[in-house]
Amino acid sequence: MSKYTKEFKLQVAQDHELLKLGYKALSKKYDVPRGLLRYWIYGYQYHGVACFEKRSPIYSVKFKLTVLQHMKEQQMPVMRAAAFFGVAAHTSVAQWQKLYNMGGEAALNRSLRRRTKMTKPKPKVDQPAQEMTQEELLEEVLNLRAERDYLKKLQALIQDKKLAEKSKPH
């Protein structure tokens, strides 16, 4: 959900147009970051009220390439290009540019970039030592040693803290 309503964004953009207020003055008046104001105003200049409607966050590779090509040809900044093409977040365009520079057209394909879901670790079932392999036994011994060393260190720290409290003059 958006922090600002469509009506609020429209009011700000119209104030800029009608009252000829600059970004700094609008930012102070409405307590909104200047970069965000600029993005709203660019969008309003290019698309009118429609720029404040909810847009699809999924864009085709062809569309992304069109945006990047237009930016290059027109030497257009990222924020202005996002507003011009009606991209919901200018950071998306910056990300497309970065991906394209790193890996070309193929890097823009979202399905190739999907992150794998994290799987939950399988709960360890305690099994008798006779049924465990040598590697499993070795792993368990190492884990138990690490746990023992941790507990020893914790106990030493607690004792040091108690001694320090006793030796402090009251």
Buried (B, 14 or more C-beta within 10 A) or exposed (E): EEEBEEEBBBEBBEBBEEEEBEBEBBBEEBEBEEEBBBBBBBBBBBBEEEBBEEEEEEBEBEBBBEBBEEBEEEEBBBBBBBBBBBBEEBEBBBBBBEBBEEEEEEBBBEEEEEEEEEEEEEEEEEEEEEEBEEEEEEEBEEEEEEEEEEEEEEEEEEEEEEEEEEEEEE
